[in-house]
Amino acid sequence: MLITINQLKVQYGKTIALDITSPIKIEEKDRIGVIGSNGAGKTTLIKSLLGIVNYSGSIDSTIQPFDMAVHMQFNEYSESMAVKHVMEAVLQTTIKKNEKLQELISYFEFDKCLNKKYKHLSGGQKQRFTIILVMMQNAPLTFYDEVTSGLDFETRQRLVEKLVKWYEDKDASLCIVSHYYEELEQLANKLLILDQGKVVDFGTKEELFTKYCGRAIIVIENNQQNKELVRGYRTLHAPNHLIALACDTTKVEEEIAAKLIASNTNYKRSNNDIEIIYINAKCQANGEGEINE
C-alpha cells in the first residue's frame, strides 16, 4: 500500500474544497483516473497528497512527497537559459549520456526546442517539456493533471499511447486527472469520482460499470425515431445527444441490436464507458435516481 487517505479536509476560508470521509487506498500498479467538473477538488487532492496545501485529517503513506512525481496544468521554469540546460539541471544528467532521455526527446519531437528559452515555447511544447521531466523520474507514484491540455489531437494520441506503453510493465502507480474520457479508458484501471469536493465513488472500472450501468450498454443517437424504436427498454442517464440503453441480459442486448440493425441504425456497444459511469454515478449521488425510464 502506497497511500491510505483515512480522512481529508481542505478548507479555504469558509469554502470546503475537499472533504473525503471514507478511506481511499492507492496501491502499487494502480492507474487511478480522477474525474469531476471544475471545482470538484481534483487538483486540491493532488496538492494535499504532495503536502503543499494545509489539510486536516489523516493520510498514511509509505512514500514521502519528494518521492512522488507530478505534472501539473501550470508549470514555470527559469526563462533565462535554454530549456536543455534546465532539463539537465532538474534531472541531474546530460542529454548526450542518457539514452532514455534521448529516446523521450526524440519521441516527443522536442529536439528543435532544446535551444529555446522556456518563455518562447508554445503551450504544447511546454507540456511536452514537463512530461519528459516527469517520465524520467520513474517515481513510485506519479500525478498527471490534465496531461494532454494544450496538445493537438495527434500529439495527444501519441502521448496516451506512450504513457500506456511506458507504464505497462512497471509497478509505479498513476493518478490521472483528465476530462478526456477516452484517455482514461486507455490509461486507468480505477476511477475516483469527485463532485463539489466530495467522493461520489471509488473503485475499479469494472466494478463501477456494473454498479451504474449493468452488464453492457448500447449507445445510439438521441432523436425521435430512435426513441420510438427503443421505447420500453431501460435507459440510463447520458449526454443529451445520446441514448444509453442498459443491456442487463444477453437476450435484451440481442433484441436491441436486432432492432437497430433492421432499421439500419448505427450504434456502439460497450462495457467500459467512463462518461456514462460518471454521469450516472453523479445523478445517483444527487438523488436523481439510477435510471431514466
N, C-alpha and C positions, 0 to 999 in steps of 0.2 A: 504494500500500500504506500503510495507516494504522499497523498494528502487526504485528510478527512476534515470536512467542514461540519462541525457539530452544530454551531450556531454562528451567524454572521450578520451584523447590522452596521450599516454605514449611513450616517446622517449628516446632511449639510444644512446647518441651521435647523429649521423646523421641518425640512424636507427629508423624508426617508428614501434614500436612493437604492438601498438594497436591504432586504430582510429575509434571510434564509433560516428556517426553523427546524427543518428535518435534515438528517445527515446526508451529505454529498461526498462520495468517495471517488478519488481519482487513482486508478491502478496502473501498473505497467502495461504498456501497449494500448492503453485507451486512446481512442480518437473521438474526442467529445465535441460535437457541434453545438454551439451556443446560439439559440435563436430567440429573437424578441424584437419588438418595434423600438424606435428611438425612445430613449428614456427608460428602457426596461431594466437596466442595470448591468448590461453585458460588460462594458469597459470597466465599470466600477468593480465588478467581480475580479477581473484580471488584476487591477491595481491593488486590490485587497490582498490577493494571494502573493503578490510581489512585495507587499509591505510598504507601499508608497502612499497609502491613504489610511487615516485612522479608522478603526472599527472596534466594535465591542463584540464579544462572543469568543468562540474557541476554534482555532484552526490547528490541527495536529499535522505535522509534516516531517517526513524523513529526509527531506532535502531543504537546503537554505535558498532564499530568494536569489542569491548570486549564482546558484547552480541552474537557474531557470533562464531560458532564452525567450525573448519577446519581440514580436513585430507589431508595433502599434500603428494606428492610422496616420499619426503625425510624428515624424522624427526630424530632428535637426542635428546637423553636424557642422564641423568647422568649415567656414566658407573661404578661408584664406589660402588653402592649399589644394592640390589636385586630389580627387577622390581616391586614386590609387594609394596615395600616402596615408589618407585617413583609413582606408581599408587595411593596410598593412599594420598601422599603429593599433587599431582596435583588435585585430586578430593576432597580433604579435608574431607575424610571419612575413615572408616575402612572396610575391606572386610567382617570381621565377623559380622558387624552390618548392612550391606547394602545388602538386598535381591536382588535388581535389579542388583547390581554389581556381586553378586554371580551367578545370572542367566546368565549374559553375559559371565563371565569367564567359566562357565560350557559349554555353548552352543558352544563357540569357542575353546573348549578343550584346554584352556590355564592354567589349574590347575598345570600341571607339569612344567610350565615355570616360575611360580611366584617367585621361589627362585633363578632363574638365573640372572646374570647381563645382562644389555641391550646388551652389545657388544658380548655376547655369544648366542644371539638369532639368528635364521636363518632369511632370508628375509621375509618369510611368517609369522613367529612368530612376527616379528617387526610390520608387517602390522596389525595383529590381535590385538596386544597390543594397537596400536594407535587407531584402530577402536573402541575398548572398551572405551577408554578415550573420544572419540568424541561422541559416542552414549549416554554416561552417562550425557552429559551436557544438553540435552533437550533444545537446543538453538532454537530461532525462525527462524534462518537461518543457515544452515549447508552446508559447501562446501566439496565435496568429489572429490579429484583429483586422478584419476586412482586408485580407492579404492581397486580393486582386483589385482593390479600389484604384481607379485611375488607369487601369490597363485596358488595351483594346481586346476585342473578343479572342483573336488568335493567340495573343500573348497570354491571356487569361487561361485559355485551354491548355496551352503548353505548360504553364505554371502548375496547374492542378495535376496534370499527368506526371510532371516531375516530382511533385510532392508525394503523390501516391507511390511512385517507384522508389523514391528516396527512403521512405519510411516503412516499406512493406516488410522488410526482414529485420527491422530494428525494434528493440524493447522500449524505445523512447515513447513518451505519451504526448499527445497533442490536444490543445484546447483551441478550437477554431470558431471565431466569430465571423459569420457571413450572412448576407441577405440573399445570396445566390443558392437556392435550394439544390440545384443540380450539382453544385460543387460539394455540398455536404453529403449528397447521396454517394459521391465517389470517395470522399475523404473520411467521413465519420462512421463509427460503429455504435456510438451512443449519442443521445440528444439531451441537452439541458434547455428546457423551455422556460423563459422568463417573461413576466408581464408586470409592469409597474413595480419593479423591484422585488417581486415575489416569485418563488419557484412554482410553475404550473405543473411540471412533471419532469422526471429524470429516469432514464432507462435506456436499454438497447433499442435500436431502430425497430427490430422485430417485435419486441415487447410492446412498444408504443403503437406500432401499426396495428397489431392485433387488438390492443385495448381500444383504440379510437376509430379504426376503420374496419376491422374484422379480418377475414381470410384473404380477400383481394378486393380491388375496386376496378371499375371500368369508367373511364372519363370520356365525355363527349361534349360537343359544343352546346352551349345553352341557347336554344331557340325554341319557338313554339312547336315546330314539327317534332323535334326531338323530345320535348316534354310530353307530347301526346303519345309518342312511340313507347316511352318507358314508364308511362303512368302506372302506378300500383307497385312499383319496385321501390325498395328503401333507398333513400338518397341521403348523402352526407353533406355537411356544410362544405362549400367550395368557393373559389373565386367567382365573381358574378358572371363571367363569360363562360363558365363551365358547369356541367352537371356531373357529380361524382356518385356513382351507383355502387352500393355495398353488395358484394358477392359473398354471402355467408356460407353458401354451399356450391359444390361443383355444378349441381343441377341448375341453380339460379344463374350462375355465370354462363353456362351453355345456352340457356334460354335467352338471356340478354344479348349475347354475342350473335346468336342465330337471327334475332330480330334486326340487329344493326347491320349484319351482313346482307340480309334480304332486302333491306331498304337502302343499301349502298351508302351507309353512314360510317364515316371514319371514327375510330375510337382507339383509346390507349388502355391497355390492361396493366395493372401494377400491383405489386405487394411491397412497395418501398417508395411511397410518395411522401416526402417530408413536408411539402407545403400543405397537403391535406391533413396530415397528422397535426401540424401546428395549428391550423385553423380550427379543427375540431376539438383539440385539447383546450385551446383558448376559449372557445364557445362554451364548453362544459364548465370551465372554471368561472366563467361569467354568468353561469346559470341559464344559458340559452338552450340547454338540452343537448343530448348527444347527437341527435339527427334532426333533419327536416323531413317531414313525410310528404 
